[in-house]
Amino acid sequence: MDTNTILNDASARMQKALDHLDEELLNVRAGKATPNVLNGVMVDYFGSQVPVSGAASVTVPDARTILIQPWDKNMIRPIEKAIIDSNIGLTPSNNGEQIRLSIPPLTEERRKELVKQVRAEAETARISLRNARRDAVEAFKKAVKEGMPEDESKDGETRTQKLLEKYAKTLDEAIARKEKEIMTV
């Protein structure tokens, strides 16, 4: 294996960890209405489990409201039940035509819980970054045994560390932005 292959693999794994973190951060609601809050909510739609957005139109008419308009009126009850069962912390209200979710303002305590949740997600991403670095360093050590010059291997390990630092900096910036968003009243 050559240096570029190992570094490209490590870089791809690190980028994947950051992409996953971004997805997870979208699911953390920061007091503003966003359809992403419903991403993990699955509803039984004619015998198969689909996300709410697969059984209804999900819109955000204002900063504190999510409006769910089922394509089939018979789906109001199952969607409502799925939201309640999902523990996303929102209580649906329906008028027979659509379901309205009101996003309550966050309390200081809830904001701190969300920041803890964000930091836990960040730590998981950091572990993934470090694992990618570790695997790349091991690949360089294995490549030395297979004939790669030792100075090329050491250079590759140094470049891998720089790659990790670059991705870690990006991760820290994303977390800082999300924490600021959460703590802004």
C-alpha positions in Angstrom: 0.0 0.0 0.0 1.3 3.5 -0.8 1.2 6.6 1.4 -1.6 8.4 -0.6 -3.9 5.4 -0.4 -3.5 5.2 3.3 -4.0 8.9 3.8 -7.0 9.0 1.4 -8.6 6.2 3.3 -8.0 7.9 6.7 -9.3 11.2 5.3 -12.5 9.6 4.0 -13.2 7.9 7.3 -12.6 11.2 9.2 -14.9 13.0 6.8 -17.6 10.3 7.3 -17.3 10.9 11.1 -17.9 14.6 10.6 -20.8 14.0 8.2 -22.4 11.7 10.8 -21.9 14.3 13.5 -23.6 16.9 11.3 -26.6 14.6 10.9 -26.8 14.0 14.6 -26.6 17.7 15.4 -29.5 18.4 13.0 -31.7 16.2 15.2 -30.9 18.2 18.3 -33.6 20.8 18.5 -32.4 24.2 19.7 -35.8 25.8 20.4 -36.6 26.6 16.8 -39.0 24.6 14.7 -37.3 22.3 12.1 -38.6 19.3 10.2 -35.4 17.4 11.2 -36.9 16.9 14.7 -39.1 14.2 13.1 -36.2 12.4 11.3 -36.2 9.4 13.7 -40.0 9.1 14.0 -41.3 6.1 12.1 -45.0 5.6 11.3 -46.8 2.4 10.0 -47.9 3.5 6.5 -50.0 0.7 4.9 -47.9 -2.0 6.4 -44.4 -0.6 6.2 -42.5 1.6 8.6 -41.7 5.0 7.0 -40.5 8.4 8.3 -43.3 10.9 9.0 -42.2 12.8 5.9 -43.0 9.7 3.8 -46.6 9.7 4.9 -47.3 13.5 5.2 -46.2 16.9 4.1 -44.1 18.5 6.9 -43.8 22.3 6.9 -42.6 25.0 9.3 -45.0 28.0 9.0 -43.2 29.9 11.8 -40.3 29.6 14.2 -42.3 27.8 16.9 -44.6 25.5 14.8 -44.3 22.4 12.7 -47.3 21.5 10.6 -47.9 17.9 9.4 -50.5 17.4 6.7 -51.1 13.7 6.1 -51.7 12.7 2.5 -54.4 10.3 3.7 -56.7 11.6 6.5 -56.8 8.1 8.0 -53.1 8.6 8.9 -53.7 11.4 11.4 -54.0 9.0 14.4 -51.0 6.7 13.5 -48.8 9.8 12.9 -50.0 11.3 16.2 -49.3 8.1 18.1 -45.8 7.7 16.5 -44.9 11.2 17.6 -46.1 10.6 21.2 -44.3 7.2 21.3 -41.0 8.7 19.9 -40.2 10.7 23.1 -39.1 13.8 21.1 -40.7 15.9 23.8 -43.5 17.4 21.7 -47.2 17.0 22.1 -49.2 16.9 18.9 -52.6 18.5 18.5 -54.8 17.7 15.5 -57.9 19.4 14.1 -59.0 16.4 12.0 -57.1 17.8 9.0 -53.5 18.3 10.1 -51.3 17.9 13.1 -49.6 20.9 14.7 -46.5 20.6 16.9 -45.7 23.7 19.0 -42.1 24.0 20.0 -41.9 25.3 23.6 -39.2 27.8 24.5 -36.3 25.9 26.1 -35.6 26.2 29.8 -32.1 26.9 31.0 -32.0 23.3 32.4 -33.1 21.8 29.0 -30.5 23.9 27.2 -27.7 22.5 29.4 -29.0 19.0 28.8 -28.9 19.6 25.0 -25.3 21.0 25.3 -24.3 17.8 27.2 -26.0 15.7 24.4 -24.1 17.7 21.8 -20.8 17.2 23.6 -21.4 13.4 23.9 -22.0 13.3 20.1 -18.8 15.3 19.6 -16.8 12.8 21.8 -18.2 9.9 19.7 -17.0 11.7 16.6 -13.6 12.4 18.2 -13.2 8.7 18.9 -14.0 7.9 15.3 -11.3 10.4 14.2 -8.7 8.9 16.5 -9.6 5.4 15.3 -9.0 6.4 11.7 -5.6 7.9 12.7 -4.7 4.7 14.6 -5.6 2.5 11.7 -3.6 4.7 9.3 -0.6 4.6 11.6 -0.9 0.8 11.8 -1.2 0.6 8.0 2.1 2.6 7.8 3.8 0.2 10.2 2.6 -2.8 8.3 3.7 -1.2 5.0 7.3 -0.8 6.4 7.3 -4.6 7.0 6.2 -5.0 3.4 9.0 -2.8 2.1 8.0 0.8 2.4 11.0 3.0 3.4 10.9 3.9 7.1 11.2 7.7 6.4 8.2 7.6 4.1 6.3 5.8 6.8 7.2 8.4 9.4 6.3 11.2 7.0 2.9 9.4 6.4 2.3 9.2 10.2 3.1 12.9 10.6 0.7 13.7 7.7 -2.0 11.5 9.3 -1.6 13.5 12.6 -2.0 16.8 10.7 -5.1 15.4 9.0 -6.5 14.5 12.4 -5.8 18.0 13.8 -7.5 19.6 10.7 -10.7 17.4 11.2 -10.6 17.9 14.9 -10.6 21.7 14.4 -13.6 21.5 12.1 -15.4 19.3 14.6 -14.7 21.8 17.4 -16.0 24.7 15.3 -19.2 22.8 14.5 -19.8 22.0 18.2 -19.1 25.6 19.2 -21.7 26.8 16.6 -24.3 24.3 17.8 -23.7 25.2 21.5 -24.1 28.9 20.7 -27.3 28.2 18.8 -28.6 26.2 21.8 -27.7 28.7 24.5 -29.0 31.7 22.5 -32.3 32.7 24.0 
